[in-house]
Every structure is written in structure tokens, then in C-alpha cells.
Amino acid sequence: MRGATRLRWAVGVLAVGLTAAACGGGEDGGGSGSLSSGGSSGVVRASWGDPQNPLEPSDTNEVQGGKVLDLIFRGLKKYDPRTAKAENWVAQSVTSADAQNFDIKLKSGWKFSNGEPVDADSFMNAWNFGAALKNAQLNAPFFSYVDGYAKVHPTATGAKPTATTLSGLRKVSDLEFTVKLNQKFSLWPDTLGYSAFYPLPKAFFTDRAAWLRKPVGNGPYTISSYTRGSMMSLRKWNGYKGPDPARNKGVDLRVYTDNNTAYTDLQAGNIDLVDDIPAEQLKNVKGDLGSRYINQPAGILQTIAFPLYSPRWSSANSAKVRQGLSMAIDRATITDKIFQHTRTPATDWTSPVLGASAGFKQGLCGAECTFDPAKARQLIKQGGGLPGGRITLGYNADTGSHKVWIDAVCNSINNVLGNTKACVGAPTGTFADFRNKITNKQERDPFRSGWQMDYPLIQDFQQPLYFTNASSNDTHYSSPAFDELVDQANAESDPATAVTRFQDAERQLVKDMPAIPLWYQNGSAGFSSNLSDVALNPFSVPVYNEIKVK
């Protein structure tokens, strides 16, 4: 079982109240809190949202924190910003003769911004920390394929670890270590660009609290300052020796809790970059921004997830209700009228960005993802009807776009069922509170969910979300049949056969419908005339280090 990647959630409007600074000023100089900083200063002013958790690589599984980690760290692999292909970065090579025992050689000369060398211990210590049960890291299951994981992170209730380090990790030299997996996994090297596998300096382990106040990485930027609810300032690290240095002086990530306000600030010249265009502005954005508007396919899938731990959704027949609700959603009309063709109706649980070779299969979901009012009513009736006669759809209210499409989804369901009160939106004030309700199993009814790929493989859209006890499995779905098919896929030495097995597992999702695929989402962004060379990568994240400030 491979576990949690980042849950990707769009957040975006300037917070009124400022909290105490979480990170102190840095040696490269902090950014001004003024909206007018940037432009001639060479600093990119971009919209952002506070991350849910502290910026530990093995404890960050959402997009806002992930953006920062990808600015201040570099890992063994890095995903090409145009193709998402996994390329060696800190790694000189990752090789295996049997798809189970891997030899990793590192390039020399890499350093952390505090001067420490990036060596085998940097990775091994970070992975051992991330895997250990006592550290309660959200991304711990990412290390579950490494031999010895069950001893450092037992999953049985009440079980205690019998080891403190992963037995599958062995140091060969300062620039080489080996990894033994507990099963064959031919595609494993392609996962190593994800942030859970980033290295950590010794400073993290000698004074973790101090490191968390000001994280130290080995990427092209350093954190200068951070005031929660206001802004994080990052500045170019001139000591960075990687092949992708920053082409600007820094990035000011400004906190917004409403992306409409961010968009208004962009038009007013108060910020330079917004990477989540509000749904309400999509009909105007081309006229407003012209060539400074970006709209391109991205590896993002939006879904409605069900809390299968709730008695309302745990009955044997509730799968029929979930299938019926899926067939009651008019995806084509919603993506056309609300999203102005920046979304495409989903017909599977992956993304077209993958392509067929990596697992995308148009129409795999079949009738269950096709708008069919008569069949929808039939299935919902066969399943015993809506629990209690009505449902709510949960979402975070700190961005207007979610309310718009949630209301549209509910209207579609209500029209099909002939009941204006069958479905209503259920807002939670902030993204952080919304996520806390989900992770604390406090949602009783369906809620909005989204997934932004970490690497372009079908596995990334399945296992982290639906494998039993996977740490991004917010539905708490558990299917022995699905798990077995995933395990079989991972053990295949032939990539094409592995993809076929994953698609078989996906067909189990059609039967059980733990989450309803809604639409594939494009990456969208707008930028000011202060910037040039602005692009989104296939994950829909701005390629910050390549942006130039005029």
C-alpha cells in the first residue's frame, strides 16, 4: 500500500487579522508586507493560502504547503515542468536489476542553505523519520513499500513498533545508499520526485522546533519570513547550485481567503500572479487579461466524496444511491455554463493528462458517470432513497467558486428527484476547518474533494485515495477486491500490464462509488504586465523559478 499524496484544494482573499509570525526574518532580507512590494524589486507577488500543517516534507499533503516545499527543496527526482516526466536531480542514478532492490547514487556538491551537505544520510534519516509511527506523519504510507515499514509503523490498533529504522535502507557511502522494497514495484523510481521523499538536514533532527519556525531546504529559494494569515516571503538563494536557479529575486505568497478578491487585486496591480481564476470571472478573463491568461489541461480531478464511516452511507445498498447521485449530475451543462470549458466531464478516476500509456481510459466509468435522470431515480430508490430524505454537500466557503458549482450540482440532483430540498450545500468557513472536519471524521454527508497528481501514473489517482487505510483515504473506503488488484498492479514488472491491472481496480470503484468523479480540471492563471515567462506545470502549479520580473 502506498499512501497519501497531497490533497489539492484551491484556496484563495486577503486575511484581515494577522497572527504572530511563524518564521523569523532571513539573511537574504524579508519582503515588505505592503501590497506594493514587487514589480521593480524583482519579487513575484502571488496569491496563496495558508497551509494546513507545518512545512515538513512527510507531513504536508495539500497544495498550498506543497507549493512552498517545491520552492525550498529538491529531491532525488524532479518532474519536468512541461511533460511531468521524472528526471534525475539530486540522484545521479536509480537502478535495479529486479524491480525490488534499488541502488541510488547521488550527485556531489549539493548543499542545504545552512551549508550542510546533501548526502545519503539526508535522505535515509528523513525517510526513517517520516515512516516512524511515533512521528504521526501524514505521508508515512509513502514509505510502506520499503522493507521493514511494518516494524516501524504497525497498522494494527494498539500495536507498538518493534524497530526504529527501516531495514530496507542501507548506506553504502556518503553518496550512495540502497533500498530494498517488500515487493516488486517497477514504477517506484517515478514516485521519488514527490515531496515526502525530500532530504532533511541534521539541523532538523537536532532542533526540530527551531527548524519548523524557519524550514531549511536545498532548493532555489529560502524562507525569509512568514506571518500566518498574511504572507510568506521567499528569496532567491544565491548559493543554490542546481540546474534550475531562480530567475527572479523572490516570491511573496500573499494569503487570500477569496479568489475573487485576489483577481480584483491582480487587475488593480496589487499582485502579479493568481493561479486560481474564480469561476465567476471565467466569462470575462480573456477580455480582462488577453494573453496574460493561461488555461491548459492539468492532472486534476474533482470529485464528491462520501464518508463511508457514517451510518448514513455504510449500508449494503448505499452504493446504489451513490451511483444514482452520480447519474443525477449534469456534468456537461455545469462545465459549459459555470466553468466556461475550463473543466471537462470526467469519465474515469484519473486525468487525460496521463495519456493511455500511463492509465487514462476514456469512458471507463461508463453509464454510472453519464447523466441519466430516469436511471438515477431508479438506483436511488433501489438503494433505499436518500438517507433521511435529504443530503448536504460539504465545502469550504473561503472561496466563492465552490459555492457556485456545489449549488449547481445540488440543483441538478434536485431537478432529477423533483425535490428542491433533496440536496443543499453545507459550507464550512475556512479551508483549514473544513479539512479538520474531514480528517476528524466529522462529516456525515458527501463533501467536495479534489486530487492533483504528484506524478503522471494511474497509481497516484487510486492508491493514496482508496486503498484501505491510505492516509488520503478521506472516505475510509475499504475493499479487499480493490486492494488485491492494486497489489497485483504494483507487482507487475511490465508497465503496460501494471496499467491494465490498475484499470481493473478502477472498475471496482465503479461498483462501489466511494467518490463521484465530476470533471477534469484545467490549470488556470492570470498574471500582470510586470511578469514574463509565466507558465503552469502539468500539476497546475506556477513554475515560479522561471518567472521573470520586469
C-alpha positions as CSV (number, residue, x, y, z in Angstrom):
1,M,0.0,0.0,0.0
2,R,1.3,3.4,-1.0
3,G,-0.2,6.3,0.9
4,A,-1.1,9.9,1.0
5,T,-0.1,12.4,-1.6
6,R,-1.3,15.9,-1.4
7,L,-4.9,16.6,-1.4
8,R,-5.2,19.6,-3.7
9,W,-7.6,22.3,-2.8
10,A,-7.9,25.7,-4.4
11,V,-7.9,28.5,-1.8
12,G,-7.7,32.0,-2.5
13,V,-9.0,36.9,-0.4
14,L,-6.7,38.8,1.8
15,A,-7.0,37.9,5.5
16,V,-7.9,40.8,7.8
17,G,-6.4,39.7,11.0
18,L,-2.7,38.9,11.2
19,T,-1.3,36.3,13.5
20,A,2.1,36.1,15.1
21,A,5.0,35.5,12.7
22,A,5.7,31.8,12.3
23,C,9.0,32.2,10.7
24,G,11.6,34.9,11.5
25,G,13.5,37.1,9.1
26,G,16.2,35.6,6.9
27,E,19.7,36.6,6.0
28,D,18.6,37.4,2.4
29,G,16.2,40.0,3.6
30,G,12.5,39.8,4.2
31,G,9.7,41.0,2.0
32,S,7.6,44.0,2.8
33,G,4.0,43.4,4.0
34,S,2.9,46.1,1.6
35,L,0.9,45.1,-1.5
36,S,3.1,47.5,-3.5
37,S,6.3,45.5,-3.0
38,G,7.4,43.6,-6.1
39,G,7.5,44.9,-9.6
40,S,10.8,46.8,-9.8
41,S,12.0,44.9,-6.7
42,G,12.3,41.7,-8.8
43,V,9.9,39.8,-6.5
44,V,6.9,37.9,-7.8
45,R,3.7,38.8,-5.8
46,A,1.4,35.7,-5.9
47,S,-1.9,34.7,-4.3
48,W,-1.7,31.8,-1.9
49,G,-3.5,30.2,1.1
50,D,-2.1,29.2,4.5
51,P,-1.1,25.5,4.6
52,Q,-2.9,23.2,6.9
53,N,0.2,21.8,8.6
54,P,3.8,22.8,9.4
55,L,6.1,22.5,6.4
56,E,7.6,19.1,7.0
57,P,8.0,17.1,3.8
58,S,6.5,14.0,5.2
59,D,3.6,15.8,6.9
60,T,2.4,18.1,4.0
61,N,-0.2,16.6,1.7
62,E,-2.1,19.6,0.4
63,V,-1.3,22.1,-2.4
64,Q,-0.6,25.3,-0.5
65,G,2.1,23.7,1.7
66,G,3.3,21.7,-1.3
67,K,3.9,24.9,-3.3
68,V,6.4,26.1,-0.6
69,L,8.2,22.7,-0.3
70,D,8.7,22.6,-4.0
71,L,10.3,26.0,-3.8
72,I,12.7,25.3,-1.0
73,F,13.6,21.7,-1.7
74,R,14.9,19.5,-4.4
75,G,14.7,15.7,-4.3
76,L,16.2,12.6,-6.0
77,K,13.9,13.2,-8.9
78,K,12.2,16.3,-10.3
79,Y,9.2,16.4,-12.6
80,D,9.7,18.2,-15.9
81,P,7.6,21.4,-15.8
82,R,6.3,20.7,-19.4
83,T,5.9,16.9,-19.5
84,A,5.9,15.8,-15.8
85,K,8.5,13.2,-16.7
86,A,10.5,12.1,-13.7
87,E,14.1,13.2,-14.2
88,N,17.2,12.6,-12.0
89,W,18.0,15.7,-10.0
90,V,19.9,15.1,-6.8
91,A,20.2,11.5,-7.9
92,Q,22.9,10.6,-10.3
93,S,21.2,7.3,-10.9
94,V,18.4,5.0,-9.6
95,T,18.9,1.5,-10.9
96,S,17.6,-2.0,-10.2
97,A,18.0,-5.5,-11.8
98,D,14.9,-7.0,-10.2
99,A,12.4,-4.1,-9.6
100,Q,12.7,-4.7,-5.9
101,N,16.3,-3.8,-4.9
102,F,17.4,-0.3,-5.9
103,D,20.8,1.3,-5.8
104,I,20.7,5.1,-5.5
105,K,23.8,7.2,-6.3
106,L,23.8,10.9,-5.5
107,K,25.5,13.8,-7.3
108,S,28.2,15.5,-5.4
109,G,28.1,19.2,-4.5
110,W,24.5,19.5,-3.3
111,K,24.1,21.5,-0.1
112,F,21.3,22.8,2.2
113,S,21.1,26.6,2.5
114,N,22.6,26.3,6.0
115,G,25.8,24.8,4.4
116,E,25.2,21.2,5.3
117,P,26.0,18.7,2.6
118,V,23.1,16.7,1.0
119,D,24.2,13.1,1.4
120,A,22.8,9.6,1.8
121,D,22.1,10.3,5.5
122,S,20.0,13.3,4.5
123,F,17.6,11.0,2.7
124,M,17.8,8.0,4.9
125,N,17.2,10.0,8.1
126,A,14.3,11.9,6.5
127,W,12.7,8.7,5.4
128,N,13.1,7.0,8.7
129,F,11.6,10.0,10.4
130,G,8.7,10.1,8.0
131,A,7.9,6.4,8.4
132,A,8.1,6.2,12.2
133,L,4.7,5.7,13.8
134,K,5.6,7.9,16.8
135,N,6.1,10.9,14.5
136,A,2.5,10.7,13.1
137,Q,3.4,12.0,9.7
138,L,0.6,12.2,7.1
139,N,2.8,10.9,4.3
140,A,4.2,7.9,6.3
141,P,2.5,5.4,4.0
142,F,4.7,6.6,1.1
143,F,7.4,4.6,2.8
144,S,5.3,1.5,3.2
145,Y,6.9,-0.3,0.2
146,V,10.3,-0.1,1.9
147,D,11.3,-3.3,3.7
148,G,10.8,-3.0,7.4
149,Y,7.9,-0.5,7.3
150,A,5.6,-2.8,9.2
151,K,8.0,-2.9,12.1
152,V,8.4,0.9,12.4
153,H,4.8,1.7,11.6
154,P,2.5,-1.2,12.5
155,T,-1.1,-0.5,11.4
156,A,-3.0,-2.8,13.8
157,T,-4.8,-1.0,16.5
158,G,-2.7,-0.7,19.7
159,A,0.3,-2.3,18.1
160,K,3.7,-0.9,19.0
161,P,6.8,-0.5,16.8
162,T,9.5,-3.2,17.1
163,A,12.1,-1.2,15.2
164,T,13.1,2.4,14.9
165,T,14.5,2.5,11.4
166,L,13.6,0.9,8.0
167,S,15.6,-2.3,7.5
168,G,15.3,-1.8,3.7
169,L,17.6,1.3,3.8
170,R,21.4,0.7,3.8
171,K,24.1,3.2,3.5
172,V,26.9,2.4,1.0
173,S,28.8,5.6,1.2
174,D,28.1,9.3,1.7
175,L,26.8,9.5,-1.9
176,E,25.2,6.1,-2.2
177,F,22.5,4.1,-0.5
178,T,20.4,1.1,-1.4
179,V,16.6,0.5,-0.9
180,K,15.0,-2.9,-0.6
181,L,11.3,-3.0,-1.2
182,N,9.0,-5.5,0.4
183,Q,7.6,-6.4,-3.1
184,K,8.4,-5.7,-6.7
185,F,7.5,-2.2,-7.8
186,S,8.9,-1.4,-11.2
187,L,7.5,2.1,-11.2
188,W,8.8,3.1,-7.8
189,P,11.6,5.4,-9.0
190,D,9.0,7.6,-10.7
191,T,7.5,8.4,-7.2
192,L,10.7,9.9,-5.9
193,G,10.1,13.4,-7.1
194,Y,7.3,13.8,-4.6
195,S,7.9,15.9,-1.5
196,A,7.6,13.1,1.0
197,F,11.0,11.8,-0.2
198,Y,12.8,15.1,0.1
199,P,16.0,15.2,2.2
200,L,16.4,16.8,5.6
201,P,19.4,18.5,7.1
202,K,20.9,17.4,10.5
203,A,19.5,20.7,11.9
204,F,16.0,19.3,11.6
205,F,16.9,16.4,14.0
206,T,18.9,18.4,16.5
207,D,16.3,21.2,17.0
208,R,13.1,20.3,15.2
209,A,11.1,23.2,16.8
210,A,13.6,25.7,15.5
211,W,13.6,24.2,12.1
212,L,9.8,24.3,11.9
213,R,9.9,28.0,12.7
214,K,12.2,28.5,9.7
215,P,12.5,25.5,7.4
216,V,15.9,24.9,5.7
217,G,16.0,23.2,2.4
218,N,18.2,22.6,-0.6
219,G,16.1,24.3,-3.3
220,P,16.5,27.6,-5.2
221,Y,14.6,29.7,-2.5
222,T,14.9,30.2,1.2
223,I,12.1,31.3,3.5
224,S,12.7,34.9,4.6
225,S,9.6,35.4,6.8
226,Y,6.0,34.1,7.4
227,T,3.1,35.7,9.1
228,R,0.2,33.3,9.1
229,G,-2.9,34.9,7.6
230,S,-0.8,37.5,5.7
231,M,2.2,36.4,3.7
232,M,5.2,34.1,3.3
233,S,8.2,35.7,1.7
234,L,10.8,33.6,-0.1
235,R,14.0,34.9,-1.5
236,K,16.4,33.6,-4.1
237,W,19.2,31.5,-2.6
238,N,22.4,32.6,-4.4
239,G,24.2,29.5,-3.1
240,Y,21.9,27.2,-5.0
241,K,23.9,25.0,-7.4
242,G,21.1,23.1,-9.2
243,P,20.4,23.5,-12.9
244,D,17.2,25.4,-12.3
245,P,18.1,28.6,-10.4
246,A,15.5,31.3,-9.7
247,R,15.3,33.8,-12.4
248,N,13.7,36.4,-10.1
249,K,14.7,37.7,-6.7
250,G,12.0,36.0,-4.7
251,V,8.3,35.2,-4.3
252,D,5.9,36.8,-1.9
253,L,3.0,34.4,-1.3
254,R,0.1,36.5,-0.2
255,V,-2.7,34.9,1.7
256,Y,-6.2,35.3,0.3
257,T,-9.4,33.6,1.6
258,D,-11.4,34.6,-1.5
259,N,-10.0,34.2,-5.0
260,N,-12.4,36.9,-6.3
261,T,-10.5,39.4,-4.2
262,A,-7.2,38.1,-5.5
263,Y,-8.4,38.5,-9.0
264,T,-9.5,42.1,-8.3
265,D,-6.1,42.8,-6.8
266,L,-4.5,41.4,-9.9
267,Q,-6.5,43.8,-12.1
268,A,-5.6,46.7,-9.8
269,G,-1.9,45.9,-10.0
270,N,-1.6,45.0,-6.3
271,I,-0.3,41.5,-7.0
272,D,1.3,39.8,-10.1
273,L,0.0,36.3,-10.2
274,V,-3.2,34.5,-9.5
275,D,-3.2,30.7,-10.1
276,D,-6.9,30.1,-9.5
277,I,-9.2,32.1,-11.7
278,P,-12.7,32.4,-10.0
279,A,-15.5,30.7,-11.8
280,E,-17.4,33.9,-11.8
281,Q,-14.7,35.6,-13.8
282,L,-14.1,33.0,-16.4
283,K,-16.5,34.6,-18.8
284,N,-14.6,37.9,-18.6
285,V,-11.0,36.7,-18.1
286,K,-9.9,36.7,-21.8
287,G,-11.2,40.2,-22.2
288,D,-9.6,41.3,-18.9
289,L,-6.2,39.8,-19.4
290,G,-5.8,38.8,-23.0
291,S,-2.5,36.9,-23.5
292,R,-1.8,37.1,-19.8
293,Y,-4.5,34.4,-19.1
294,I,-3.4,30.8,-19.0
295,N,-5.8,27.9,-19.5
296,Q,-4.3,24.4,-20.0
297,P,-5.1,20.8,-19.1
298,A,-3.8,19.7,-15.8
299,G,-3.6,16.5,-13.8
300,I,-6.5,17.4,-11.5
301,L,-9.8,15.5,-10.8
302,Q,-12.7,17.0,-8.9
303,T,-14.9,14.6,-7.0
304,I,-17.7,14.4,-4.5
305,A,-16.5,12.0,-1.7
306,F,-18.7,10.0,0.7
307,P,-17.9,9.5,4.4
308,L,-18.3,5.7,4.4
309,Y,-17.7,5.6,8.1
310,S,-21.0,7.4,8.6
311,P,-24.0,5.1,9.3
312,R,-25.9,7.1,6.7
313,W,-23.6,5.7,4.0
314,S,-22.4,2.3,5.3
315,S,-25.4,0.2,4.4
316,A,-25.1,-2.6,1.8
317,N,-27.4,-0.8,-0.6
318,S,-26.0,2.7,-0.3
319,A,-23.6,2.1,-3.3
320,K,-26.7,2.2,-5.5
321,V,-27.6,5.6,-4.0
322,R,-24.1,6.9,-4.7
323,Q,-24.3,5.6,-8.3
324,G,-27.7,7.2,-8.7
325,L,-26.4,10.5,-7.4
326,S,-23.6,10.3,-9.9
327,M,-26.1,9.8,-12.7
328,A,-28.2,12.7,-11.5
329,I,-25.4,15.3,-12.1
330,D,-25.4,17.0,-15.4
331,R,-21.7,17.4,-15.8
332,A,-21.8,18.7,-19.3
333,T,-24.1,21.7,-18.6
334,I,-22.2,22.6,-15.4
335,T,-18.7,22.6,-17.1
336,D,-20.1,24.6,-20.0
337,K,-22.2,27.2,-18.2
338,I,-20.2,27.7,-15.0
339,F,-16.7,26.8,-15.9
340,Q,-16.6,28.1,-19.5
341,H,-14.9,24.9,-20.8
342,T,-12.1,25.1,-18.2
343,R,-13.4,21.7,-17.0
344,T,-14.2,18.5,-18.9
345,P,-16.8,16.0,-17.7
346,A,-15.0,13.1,-16.0
347,T,-15.5,9.5,-17.3
348,D,-12.9,7.8,-15.0
349,W,-10.9,8.5,-11.8
350,T,-7.7,9.7,-13.4
351,S,-6.9,12.6,-15.9
352,P,-6.5,12.8,-19.7
353,V,-3.1,14.4,-18.9
354,L,-1.8,10.9,-18.2
355,G,-2.4,9.6,-21.6
356,A,-3.3,6.0,-22.4
357,S,0.1,4.6,-21.6
358,A,0.0,5.9,-18.0
359,G,-3.5,4.8,-17.3
360,F,-6.2,7.2,-18.6
361,K,-9.1,5.4,-20.2
362,Q,-11.9,7.5,-21.6
363,G,-15.3,6.2,-20.6
364,L,-14.1,3.6,-18.1
365,C,-16.8,4.7,-15.6
366,G,-19.4,4.0,-18.2
367,A,-23.1,4.6,-17.5
368,E,-22.5,5.4,-13.8
369,C,-20.8,8.7,-14.8
370,T,-23.4,9.5,-17.5
371,F,-26.3,11.9,-16.9
372,D,-29.4,9.8,-16.9
373,P,-32.3,11.1,-14.8
374,A,-34.6,8.1,-15.1
375,K,-31.8,5.6,-14.2
376,A,-30.7,7.9,-11.4
377,R,-34.1,7.9,-9.8
378,Q,-34.3,4.1,-10.2
379,L,-31.0,3.4,-8.5
380,I,-31.6,5.8,-5.6
381,K,-35.0,4.2,-5.0
382,Q,-33.4,0.7,-5.1
383,G,-30.8,1.8,-2.6
384,G,-33.5,2.9,-0.1
385,G,-33.6,6.6,-1.0
386,L,-31.5,9.5,0.3
387,P,-30.6,9.0,3.9
388,G,-33.2,10.8,5.9
389,G,-34.7,12.1,2.7
390,R,-32.1,14.7,2.0
391,I,-28.3,15.2,1.8
392,T,-25.9,18.0,2.2
393,L,-22.7,18.7,0.1
394,G,-19.9,20.0,2.3
395,Y,-17.4,22.6,1.1
396,N,-15.1,25.4,2.4
397,A,-16.7,28.8,2.0
398,D,-13.5,30.8,1.8
399,T,-13.6,30.8,-2.0
400,G,-16.7,31.8,-3.9
401,S,-16.1,29.3,-6.7
402,H,-17.0,26.3,-4.7
403,K,-20.4,27.6,-3.7
404,V,-21.3,28.2,-7.3
405,W,-20.7,24.7,-8.5
406,I,-21.9,23.0,-5.3
407,D,-25.2,24.8,-5.8
408,A,-25.3,23.7,-9.4
409,V,-24.7,20.1,-8.5
410,C,-27.4,20.2,-5.9
411,N,-29.8,21.9,-8.4
412,S,-29.1,19.1,-10.8
413,I,-29.9,16.4,-8.2
414,N,-33.0,18.3,-7.0
415,N,-34.3,18.6,-10.5
416,V,-33.9,14.9,-11.2
417,L,-35.6,14.0,-7.9
418,G,-38.3,16.6,-8.2
419,N,-37.5,17.9,-4.7
420,T,-35.9,21.4,-4.2
421,K,-34.7,20.4,-0.7
422,A,-33.2,17.0,-1.5
423,C,-29.7,18.4,-1.7
424,V,-28.3,21.6,-0.2
425,G,-24.8,23.0,0.2
426,A,-23.1,22.9,3.6
427,P,-20.4,25.5,3.9
428,T,-17.6,25.4,6.4
429,G,-15.9,28.8,7.0
430,T,-12.3,28.1,6.2
431,F,-10.3,25.5,4.3
432,A,-8.4,24.6,7.5
433,D,-11.6,24.0,9.4
434,F,-13.1,22.1,6.5
435,R,-10.0,19.8,6.3
436,N,-10.0,19.3,10.0
437,K,-13.7,18.1,9.9
438,I,-12.8,15.6,7.3
439,T,-9.6,14.3,9.0
440,N,-11.5,14.1,12.3
441,K,-14.3,12.1,10.6
442,Q,-16.9,14.7,11.5
443,E,-18.6,14.8,8.0
444,R,-21.9,12.9,7.9
445,D,-22.7,13.5,4.3
446,P,-20.8,13.9,1.0
447,F,-18.2,16.6,0.6
448,R,-16.2,18.2,-2.1
449,S,-12.8,16.6,-2.8
450,G,-10.0,17.1,-5.3
451,W,-6.8,15.4,-6.4
452,Q,-3.9,16.9,-8.1
453,M,-1.4,14.3,-9.3
454,D,2.1,14.0,-7.8
455,Y,3.4,12.1,-10.8
456,P,1.7,11.1,-14.0
457,L,0.7,7.5,-13.2
458,I,-2.7,5.9,-12.7
459,Q,-1.5,4.6,-9.3
460,D,-1.3,8.1,-8.0
461,F,-5.1,8.6,-8.6
462,Q,-6.0,5.4,-6.9
463,Q,-3.9,4.0,-4.1
464,P,-3.5,7.1,-2.0
465,L,-7.2,7.7,-2.0
466,Y,-8.9,4.4,-2.0
467,F,-6.6,1.7,-0.7
468,T,-7.5,0.5,2.8
469,N,-6.1,2.8,5.5
470,A,-4.3,5.0,3.0
471,S,-3.7,8.3,4.7
472,S,-5.5,10.4,2.0
473,N,-8.4,7.9,2.1
474,D,-10.9,10.5,3.4
475,T,-13.9,8.3,2.5
476,H,-12.4,5.4,4.6
477,Y,-13.3,3.1,1.7
478,S,-12.1,-0.4,2.2
479,S,-12.4,-3.1,-0.5
480,P,-10.4,-6.4,-0.4
481,A,-11.0,-6.8,-4.1
482,F,-9.7,-3.3,-4.9
483,D,-6.7,-3.7,-2.6
484,E,-5.8,-7.0,-4.2
485,L,-5.9,-5.6,-7.7
486,V,-3.7,-2.7,-6.7
487,D,-1.2,-5.0,-5.1
488,Q,-1.1,-7.1,-8.3
489,A,-0.6,-4.0,-10.4
490,N,2.3,-2.8,-8.2
491,A,4.0,-6.2,-8.5
492,E,3.9,-6.3,-12.3
493,S,7.3,-5.8,-13.9
494,D,5.8,-4.8,-17.2
495,P,4.4,-1.2,-17.0
496,A,1.7,-1.8,-19.6
497,T,0.4,-4.8,-17.7
498,A,0.5,-2.8,-14.4
499,V,-1.7,-0.1,-16.0
500,T,-4.2,-2.8,-17.1
501,R,-4.4,-4.1,-13.5
502,F,-4.9,-0.6,-12.1
503,Q,-7.8,-0.1,-14.6
504,D,-9.3,-3.4,-13.3
505,A,-9.1,-1.9,-9.8
506,E,-10.8,1.2,-11.1
507,R,-13.7,-0.8,-12.3
508,Q,-14.2,-1.8,-8.7
509,L,-14.6,1.9,-7.9
510,V,-17.4,2.0,-10.4
511,K,-19.3,-0.7,-8.5
512,D,-18.7,0.8,-5.1
513,M,-18.6,4.6,-6.0
514,P,-16.8,5.8,-2.8
515,A,-16.4,9.1,-4.6
516,I,-18.2,10.6,-7.7
517,P,-15.9,11.8,-10.5
518,L,-17.1,15.2,-11.6
519,W,-14.7,16.8,-14.0
520,Y,-11.1,17.0,-15.1
521,Q,-9.8,20.5,-14.2
522,N,-7.6,22.7,-16.3
523,G,-4.9,24.8,-14.7
524,S,-5.8,28.5,-14.9
525,A,-3.8,31.5,-14.0
526,G,-3.6,35.2,-14.7
527,F,-0.6,37.5,-14.4
528,S,0.3,41.1,-14.5
529,S,2.3,43.0,-17.2
530,N,5.2,43.1,-14.6
531,L,5.9,39.4,-15.4
532,S,7.2,37.4,-18.3
533,D,7.9,33.7,-18.9
534,V,4.9,32.7,-16.7
535,A,3.8,29.0,-17.1
536,L,2.0,26.3,-15.3
537,N,3.4,22.8,-15.0
538,P,1.2,19.8,-15.6
539,F,0.2,19.8,-11.9
540,S,-1.3,23.3,-12.5
541,V,1.3,25.0,-10.2
542,P,3.2,28.1,-11.5
543,V,6.8,27.4,-12.4
544,Y,7.9,30.1,-10.0
545,N,11.6,29.8,-10.5
546,E,11.4,30.5,-14.3
547,I,9.3,33.7,-13.9
548,K,11.0,37.0,-14.8
549,V,10.0,40.3,-13.2
550,K,10.3,43.3,-15.4
